[in-house]
Each structure stands twice: as C-alpha cells, then as structure tokens.
Amino acid sequence: MLRFFFSILIILTASNACAQRASEAAIDIGTRWELFVDKFLIDDMSNTGLKLHHPERRDVVFQGEMPWEDNTMSFVRVLRDGERVRLYYRSMMVDRDDKRVPAYAMAESYDNGLTFSRPELSIVEFQGSSANNLLRIGEVPTIPPPFIDTNPDCLPEQRYKGLSGEWKMCFAMCSPDGIHWHRMHEDTLEMDGTFDTVNTAFWDPRIGAYRSFTRYFENLKEDSDEDDVLGPQPTVVRAIQSSTSKDFIHWTKVMHHRYADDYPFQMYTNSTQPCPGAEHLYIAFPNRYVQERIVKPDHPYPGMNDAVFMSSRDCLHWKRFPEAWVRPGLDDKNWTDRNNYPAWGIIETSPLEWSMYISEHYRHPEVRPRLRRLSIRPMGFVSVHAQYERGEMITKPMIVGGNQLVINFSTSAIGFIKVEIMDVDGVPIDNFRLNDMAPIFGDSLERIVKWGKNSDLPALKGMTVRMRFVMSDADIYAMRFRD
C-alpha cells in the first residue's frame, strides 16, 4: 500500500512539474493581434502551410510630367500627417557644377492617398520661377525619407526627422513641418554603411529609442571599383543593417540582419516599419535587385527588380519569403533596372483596405516614371492556408488573454474553419470542442469565434491552452483575444 501511495505522489509531482513548465513556456499575447507571418504561435501543421499573399496593382496616383521631373524620378516615402498624406520623391537629376545632383520634391493627397497633387511651396527657384513643389536641389545633405517623431520628449522644431545619405556619409535631419529642413548635427553620423539609398528610421516606444535601417555592401573593399558594384556580375552584395539611438545622433554599432535562410538576395532598399495595429511586429518590403539579368539588351543599365516581404520580432532575426511579393508584371518597362520599388509607408485608405505604392517606368527615355497604388488586405500579408483537402494547425501553449477569440480570415463558398480549444496536453476542453461549433465561412477582418451560442471565454481567461484550427479552402491571417 505504501508503495502505491509513493507511486501516486511521484505521478502527481511529475504532472505538476509538467504543468508548471507548460505554464512557464506559454506565450502570453494579451489582447494584441498576432499575424501568422511566421511560426511564432504555431506548433504543428498538417496539410496547411504559410502562404504569402500578393497585393493588387490599382490605379496610377502620380505621374511625372513637370519640367523639374525627369526619367530618374524615384519615390521614397508616403506619410500620413493628420488629414493629408504626403509623398516625398526625388524629382530629377540636375547637371550642376560638372556633376549630376538630385532635386527633391513633395506632393500631397487629401483623399487618403488615392490621388496626389503638387502644392506650390515657393522654396526653390527652377528655370526662373519658384512656383513649384521642389524642396531642395543638389545640396548635401539632401531631403531625407522622413518620419513623424512620436517620442514624448521630441522638440516641436524636430517633429519631422530622417536620415539623409550619400555613399558612406549619413546625416541626421529634422524639420518642424516636413518642408523646411536642417541638420541636427553638423558632422556626419558615426555609422558604418553605404547610405545613398532610402534610409528608414522611426521612434520605437517598445525600446524607448530610435531604430534605423540602412544599407551596407557585403564583400566591399576600400579599393573596390565601379564594376564591383555596378557591373552585371557583381562581387559585392547589397544588404540591410540596423542600429538604435536614444537621441538620433549617437547610434549603436550596426547589426547586420540575420535570416532563417541563405538566399543570396541583393536588397536595394528596405521599407521597414512596425505593422499597423500590431506594432510589436516589424515588417519590411525590400526591393530585390537581380543585377545579372537583362531583358532589354539595348537598355544602358543591367539588372531588374522585384519586391519581397519579410518580418521580424527583434529587428535582427528576419523571416523572409523567397518568392516575390510584387512581380514586374506584363508591362515591359518594369523589367529594367530600379523599377518596382515599394515607397516606404502604409496608408489606411479605408477600414477595409491598406495601400502601399510602387514605382514604374524608371529611366526610359520615352516616358517619365510614375507611382502606382497597391491594395492590401489589412494584416493580410501571410496566412495559414489550407487547400480544399482538410488541414489542421495547432498552436503552441498560450495564455487566454481575453473573453473572446477573434480571427481575421477568408474562405471560399465551400470552405470552412472550425476551432477547438485544448489543454496543454491536447485534450479538448468541454464546450469548446470541434463538435460544439458550426463551421465558420465567409470573409472578415475581425470575426468572433462561437461555440454554439457561446462566444465568451471567461472561464478560460488566464489558462494555458492550445488552439486547434481545422480548415478547408481557407486562410487565417491573424488572431487575438479581446474583452
């Protein structure tokens, strides 16, 4: 009998230890949205997989046509400021003092980024007139890709900030209004890298510091010549690095991005930002440069570009998808170098749509570049996807953080999703089994999951559980608990 009691005691002790470990390892998402851009929440998948979703090309929102806009127009930033959306772009390359220097301009939208027009800024004179939207011509540092500083200690005269660069020089810039810019520091920043590209930065309240995302060249040597960088068979590779700063002047040592893959991609820009509505996630849309390919032999510059998608939870380790997020498409003028650049920024054009913007028709003598809008499902970058054959996904142990479970999902007319809540050992919990609910079908950004007439989880709040999703011809983009 004594041996029996000792056996029971050992079993209970082991069970309690396992439960304690499960609780310690449980993911606590509170009530925040979690996007299925990676396998952070996923423990097991059967007949399901992560699927990259592609934006839809919509209308052209801005077309180069003014005398101060040539075939080297390059769109760098789309930024909401209150009721207006601003577009910052390089308008042309100007011959000045025996060299080519850039001109920068700004356009504005008052219809949520559906169309842009040129405000008359009267700052820079061009061909005898200042009736234009130019911000600056040829001065170093140039106008940076800006962000609005949400640092609570930000000075009003520095509300707009950005990093301006030229090859190995990087400058901290600020502005009270996004129009009149000046240096924050007379010297160049002490930061390694190559900065003649779209350098991105923002205030991150999660760490109480600024983050920057800039470019460097792998294998770049001091004596590298132009062919090492520009030729059709480059020996150096464009890549992305990051750094942090408390004051936007003094930056930590740059950290080169690390990936869960070894794809030899050249990434020309990065377009990195916190995900709207899920700011603990960082998403990026690098322009991928395939330098060795040529479609038009008569075009004077080698290479072609598309755009890719990647995400991170710490800004150092990144999950990227090798297939293109945006392909060049049927327009043959987008199959030459430095096209298909995503402008940095996401705009909510409606409650049902996010918009990004992508460049077209760069450096063709017969046309001028233009900017096209991309339509995106909110939080709909990647999904857990099941084809018609039934599939399943089971989460890692997670803490129920609210009174309801909500999902962002889509099915076909014949598809469905069912959800089962299990304990950490995979045993279904009464009243939350598959058979306790009717199949979910349709398309919704925020559908409450119900078991019978019951959608409330107060009895489970704070418990460690697993979620089992059973699905057919369906996509689940994101989930969260809510009160």
C-alpha positions in Angstrom: 0.0 0.0 0.0 2.9 2.4 0.9 4.5 1.7 -2.5 1.1 2.6 -4.2 0.9 6.0 -2.4 4.5 6.8 -3.3 3.7 5.9 -6.9 0.7 8.3 -6.9 2.9 11.0 -5.3 5.5 10.7 -8.0 2.9 10.9 -10.7 1.3 14.0 -9.2 4.7 15.6 -8.7 5.6 14.9 -12.3 2.3 16.2 -13.5 2.6 19.4 -11.5 6.1 19.9 -12.8 5.0 19.4 -16.4 2.1 21.8 -15.9 4.5 24.3 -14.4 6.9 24.0 -17.3 4.0 24.4 -19.8 2.8 27.5 -17.9 6.3 29.0 -18.0 6.7 28.3 -21.7 3.2 29.6 -22.6 3.0 32.5 -24.9 1.1 35.5 -23.5 -0.2 37.6 -26.3 -2.7 39.5 -24.0 -5.2 41.1 -26.3 -2.8 42.1 -29.1 -3.2 40.9 -32.7 -0.8 38.2 -33.8 -0.2 37.8 -37.5 0.7 34.5 -39.0 3.7 35.9 -40.8 5.9 33.3 -39.1 5.6 30.2 -36.9 5.8 32.1 -33.6 2.4 30.7 -32.5 2.5 27.5 -34.5 3.4 24.2 -33.0 2.2 21.7 -35.7 0.7 21.9 -39.2 -0.9 19.1 -41.2 -2.0 19.8 -44.8 -1.6 23.5 -44.1 1.3 26.0 -44.7 2.2 29.6 -44.6 1.1 31.4 -47.8 2.4 34.7 -49.0 -0.4 36.9 -50.3 0.2 39.5 -53.1 -1.1 43.0 -53.3 -3.3 44.1 -56.2 -2.0 46.7 -58.6 -4.5 49.5 -58.8 -4.5 53.0 -60.3 -1.6 55.3 -61.0 -1.7 58.0 -58.4 1.2 60.2 -59.5 2.8 60.7 -63.0 6.0 62.7 -63.8 5.1 65.5 -66.2 6.6 68.8 -64.9 9.8 70.4 -66.2 11.5 69.6 -62.9 10.7 65.9 -63.2 12.7 63.7 -65.5 13.1 59.9 -66.2 15.1 59.4 -62.9 12.1 60.2 -60.6 12.3 58.0 -57.6 9.6 57.7 -54.9 10.9 57.3 -51.4 8.2 58.0 -48.7 4.4 58.1 -48.3 3.5 59.5 -44.9 0.2 60.5 -43.2 0.1 63.7 -41.3 -3.4 64.3 -40.0 -5.9 64.6 -42.8 -3.3 64.7 -45.5 -0.9 62.2 -47.0 2.5 63.4 -48.2 4.6 61.9 -50.9 8.3 62.6 -50.9 10.3 61.9 -54.1 13.4 62.6 -56.0 12.1 64.6 -59.0 15.2 64.6 -61.2 19.0 64.6 -61.5 20.3 68.0 -62.4 23.6 68.9 -64.1 25.3 71.4 -61.8 29.0 72.2 -61.2 30.1 69.5 -63.6 28.2 66.7 -61.8 24.7 65.3 -61.5 22.9 66.3 -58.3 19.4 65.4 -57.2 16.3 67.5 -56.8 13.7 66.6 -54.2 10.0 67.5 -54.1 6.8 66.7 -52.3 3.2 66.0 -53.3 0.1 65.8 -51.2 -3.2 63.9 -51.0 -6.4 64.8 -49.2 -8.3 61.7 -50.3 -6.5 59.1 -48.2 -3.7 58.6 -50.8 -5.9 57.9 -53.8 -4.6 60.9 -55.8 -1.7 63.3 -55.3 -1.2 66.9 -56.4 1.7 69.3 -56.3 1.5 72.1 -53.7 3.1 75.4 -54.6 5.9 75.7 -52.0 7.8 78.7 -53.4 11.1 77.5 -51.8 13.4 76.6 -54.7 13.7 78.5 -58.0 13.8 76.4 -61.1 14.2 77.9 -64.6 13.4 81.4 -63.3 10.3 80.5 -61.2 9.7 79.3 -57.7 6.1 78.2 -58.5 6.8 74.6 -57.9 6.7 71.8 -55.3 10.5 71.5 -55.0 12.1 71.2 -51.6 15.8 71.3 -52.5 18.2 70.9 -55.4 21.7 69.5 -55.1 22.6 70.3 -51.5 24.3 67.7 -49.3 22.7 66.5 -47.2 19.5 66.1 -49.2 15.9 65.8 -48.1 15.6 62.5 -46.1 12.9 60.0 -46.2 11.0 61.4 -43.2 9.0 60.1 -40.2 6.9 62.0 -37.7 8.6 61.6 -34.3 6.3 60.2 -31.6 9.0 60.4 -28.9 7.2 62.2 -26.0 10.4 64.3 -25.5 10.6 65.4 -29.1 11.0 69.1 -29.6 8.4 70.8 -31.8 11.0 72.1 -34.2 12.2 68.5 -34.7 8.8 66.9 -35.2 9.9 65.5 -38.6 13.1 63.6 -38.7 15.1 61.4 -41.2 18.4 60.1 -42.2 20.0 61.6 -45.4 22.9 59.9 -47.0 25.5 60.0 -49.7 27.6 56.9 -50.2 29.5 56.5 -46.9 28.1 59.7 -45.3 24.9 59.8 -43.2 23.3 62.9 -41.7 20.6 63.4 -39.1 18.0 65.8 -40.4 14.9 67.5 -38.8 12.1 69.8 -39.6 9.2 71.4 -37.8 6.8 71.0 -40.8 8.3 68.4 -43.2 9.2 71.2 -45.6 12.0 73.3 -44.2 14.9 71.0 -43.2 18.2 71.4 -41.4 20.9 69.3 -39.9 20.6 68.2 -36.3 24.3 67.8 -36.1 27.0 69.4 -38.2 29.1 66.3 -38.6 28.2 63.1 -40.3 27.0 60.3 -38.1 29.4 57.8 -36.8 27.8 54.8 -38.5 29.3 52.3 -40.9 27.4 51.6 -44.1 26.6 53.0 -47.6 23.7 55.5 -47.4 22.9 56.6 -51.0 19.6 54.9 -50.8 16.3 55.1 -48.8 17.4 55.1 -45.2 14.5 54.4 -42.8 14.1 55.2 -39.2 11.4 55.7 -36.5 10.8 56.1 -32.8 10.1 52.7 -31.2 8.3 53.1 -27.8 8.9 49.4 -27.1 12.6 50.0 -26.5 12.4 53.8 -25.8 14.8 54.5 -28.6 15.1 55.3 -32.3 15.7 52.5 -34.8 17.4 52.9 -38.2 17.6 50.6 -41.2 20.3 51.3 -43.6 22.4 49.6 -46.3 25.8 48.1 -46.4 27.7 46.1 -49.1 28.9 42.6 -48.2 32.5 42.0 -49.5 33.0 45.7 -50.2 36.7 46.6 -50.1 38.3 50.0 -49.8 39.8 49.6 -53.3 36.6 48.3 -55.0 36.0 49.8 -58.4 32.7 50.7 -60.0 32.3 47.3 -61.8 32.4 45.5 -58.4 29.2 47.4 -57.6 27.5 48.2 -60.9 28.6 45.5 -63.3 26.4 42.6 -64.5 28.4 40.2 -62.4 28.8 42.0 -59.0 31.3 40.8 -56.5 29.6 42.7 -53.7 26.0 42.3 -52.4 23.6 45.0 -51.1 22.2 44.1 -47.7 20.4 45.6 -44.7 21.6 46.6 -41.3 20.1 48.2 -38.2 21.1 50.3 -35.3 19.4 52.1 -32.3 19.8 55.6 -30.7 18.5 57.5 -27.8 19.0 60.9 -29.3 19.1 60.3 -33.1 22.7 61.4 -33.1 24.7 58.8 -31.4 24.0 55.3 -32.7 24.9 51.8 -31.6 27.2 49.7 -33.7 25.3 48.5 -36.7 24.0 44.9 -36.7 23.7 43.0 -40.0 20.4 41.3 -40.5 20.2 37.6 -39.9 17.9 35.3 -41.9 16.5 31.8 -41.4 17.6 31.1 -45.0 20.8 31.6 -47.1 19.3 33.0 -50.2 21.8 35.3 -51.9 19.5 38.2 -52.4 20.6 41.8 -53.2 18.2 44.1 -51.3 18.5 47.6 -52.6 16.0 49.3 -50.2 14.2 48.1 -47.1 10.9 50.0 -46.4 10.9 48.8 -42.8 8.1 49.8 -40.3 6.1 48.5 -37.4 3.0 46.7 -38.6 -0.1 48.9 -38.1 -2.3 47.5 -35.4 0.4 45.1 -34.3 3.4 47.3 -33.7 5.4 44.7 -31.8 5.9 43.1 -35.3 8.3 44.7 -37.8 7.6 44.2 -41.5 9.8 45.1 -44.4 9.4 45.3 -48.2 12.9 45.3 -49.7 13.4 45.9 -53.3 15.3 42.9 -54.6 17.9 43.7 -57.3 18.8 40.9 -59.7 21.8 42.6 -61.2 23.0 39.9 -63.6 19.8 39.6 -65.7 19.0 41.6 -68.8 15.7 41.6 -70.7 16.3 44.6 -72.9 19.8 44.4 -74.4 19.5 48.0 -75.7 18.8 49.4 -72.2 22.0 51.1 -71.0 21.9 49.6 -67.4 21.9 46.0 -66.4 19.6 44.3 -63.9 15.9 44.1 -62.9 14.0 44.3 -59.7 11.0 43.0 -57.8 9.8 43.4 -54.2 9.9 40.8 -51.4 8.3 40.6 -47.9 9.9 39.8 -44.6 9.1 40.2 -40.9 10.9 40.2 -37.5 10.2 40.4 -33.8 13.5 41.8 -32.7 14.8 43.7 -35.9 17.8 41.4 -36.1 16.4 37.9 -37.0 14.1 38.0 -40.1 11.8 35.6 -41.8 11.6 36.3 -45.5 9.8 34.7 -48.3 11.9 33.9 -51.4 9.1 34.3 -53.9 8.3 37.9 -55.0 5.7 39.9 -53.1 5.3 42.0 -56.2 6.4 40.9 -59.7 7.3 43.3 -62.5 4.2 42.1 -64.4 3.1 42.4 -68.1 4.5 46.0 -68.5 7.9 45.5 -70.2 9.0 48.9 -69.0 9.1 47.5 -65.4 11.5 44.8 -66.4 14.6 47.1 -66.4 16.7 48.2 -63.5 15.4 50.1 -60.4 11.7 49.6 -61.0 9.2 48.1 -58.6 10.5 50.0 -55.6 8.0 50.0 -52.8 7.7 53.5 -51.3 8.2 53.4 -47.6 4.9 53.7 -45.8 1.4 52.1 -45.4 -1.7 54.2 -45.7 -5.2 53.1 -44.4 -7.3 54.2 -47.4 -10.5 52.7 -45.9 -11.4 50.4 -42.9 -11.2 47.5 -45.4 -8.0 48.4 -47.3 -4.4 49.4 -46.7 -2.4 50.9 -49.6 1.2 50.9 -50.5 2.8 52.4 -53.6 5.3 51.1 -56.1 7.4 52.8 -58.8 7.2 52.1 -62.5 8.9 53.1 -65.8 12.2 54.3 -64.3 15.0 55.6 -66.6 13.3 55.1 -70.0 13.9 58.0 -72.4 10.4 57.9 -74.0 8.4 58.1 -70.7 8.7 59.5 -67.2 8.3 57.4 -64.1 5.0 57.0 -62.2 3.7 55.8 -58.9 1.1 53.0 -58.7 -1.1 52.2 -55.7 -1.1 48.7 -54.3 -4.2 47.4 -52.5 -3.6 45.2 -49.4 -5.9 43.4 -47.1 -5.4 44.8 -43.6 -2.9 42.5 -41.8 -3.2 40.2 -44.9 0.4 39.7 -45.8 0.7 35.9 -44.9 -1.8 33.3 -43.9 -2.1 29.8 -42.6 -3.6 28.3 -45.7 -5.5 25.1 -46.4 -6.5 23.9 -49.9 -9.7 22.0 -50.4 -8.2 19.0 -48.7 -8.9 19.4 -45.0 -5.9 20.6 -43.0 -5.1 21.5 -39.4 -2.9 23.9 -37.4 -2.2 23.6 -33.6 -0.7 26.4 -31.7 1.9 26.3 -29.0 0.7 26.6 -25.4 -0.7 30.1 -25.0 -2.5 32.1 -22.3 -6.1 33.1 -22.9 -5.8 36.8 -22.6 -9.4 37.9 -23.1 -13.1 36.9 -23.0 -13.4 36.3 -26.8 -11.3 34.8 -29.6 -11.3 36.8 -32.8 -9.8 35.9 -36.2 -9.0 37.7 -39.5 -9.9 35.1 -42.1 -11.2 34.2 -45.6 -12.8 31.1 -47.1 -14.3 30.1 -50.4 -18.0 29.5 -50.7 -17.4 25.8 -49.9 -14.5 26.3 -47.4 -14.7 26.4 -43.7 -12.8 26.9 -40.4 -13.5 25.2 -37.1 -11.7 25.9 -33.8 -11.1 23.6 -30.8 -9.6 24.8 -27.5 -7.5 22.1 -25.8 -5.4 21.9 -22.7 -1.6 21.8 -22.9 -1.7 18.0 -23.4 -4.0 18.3 -26.4 -7.2 17.2 -24.6 -10.3 19.1 -25.9 -12.0 21.2 -23.2 -15.7 20.7 -22.7 -18.0 23.1 -24.5 -15.1 24.2 -26.8 -14.7 21.1 -28.9 -15.0 21.0 -32.7 -18.4 19.5 -32.5 -19.6 22.3 -30.2 -19.4 24.8 -33.1 -20.8 25.3 -36.5 -18.3 25.8 -39.4 -17.1 29.4 -39.9 -17.2 30.6 -43.5 -17.1 34.0 -45.3 -14.6 36.8 -45.2 -14.0 39.1 -42.2 -11.2 41.2 -40.7 -12.5 40.5 -37.1 -14.9 37.6 -36.7 -15.8 36.4 -33.2 -15.5 32.6 -32.8 -18.5 31.0 -31.3 -19.2 27.5 -29.9 -22.9 27.1 -30.2 -24.4 30.4 -29.0 -21.4 30.9 -26.7 -18.5 33.2 -27.6 -17.3 34.0 -24.2 -14.2 32.6 -22.6 -14.2 34.0 -19.0 -13.9 30.5 -17.5 -10.7 30.0 -19.6 -9.2 33.5 -19.1 -5.7 33.2 -17.7 -5.5 29.5 -18.5 -2.8 27.9 -20.7 -4.3 26.2 -23.7 -3.7 25.2 -27.3 -5.8 26.2 -30.2 -6.6 23.7 -32.9 -7.8 25.1 -36.2 -9.3 22.7 -38.7 -9.9 24.2 -42.1 -10.6 23.7 -45.8 -10.1 26.1 -48.7 -9.4 28.8 -46.2 -6.9 31.4 -44.9 -6.3 32.6 -41.4 -4.3 35.8 -41.4 -4.3 36.9 -37.7 -5.9 36.2 -34.3 -6.3 37.8 -31.0 -8.2 37.7 -27.7 -10.4 40.6 -26.7 -12.5 41.5 -23.7 
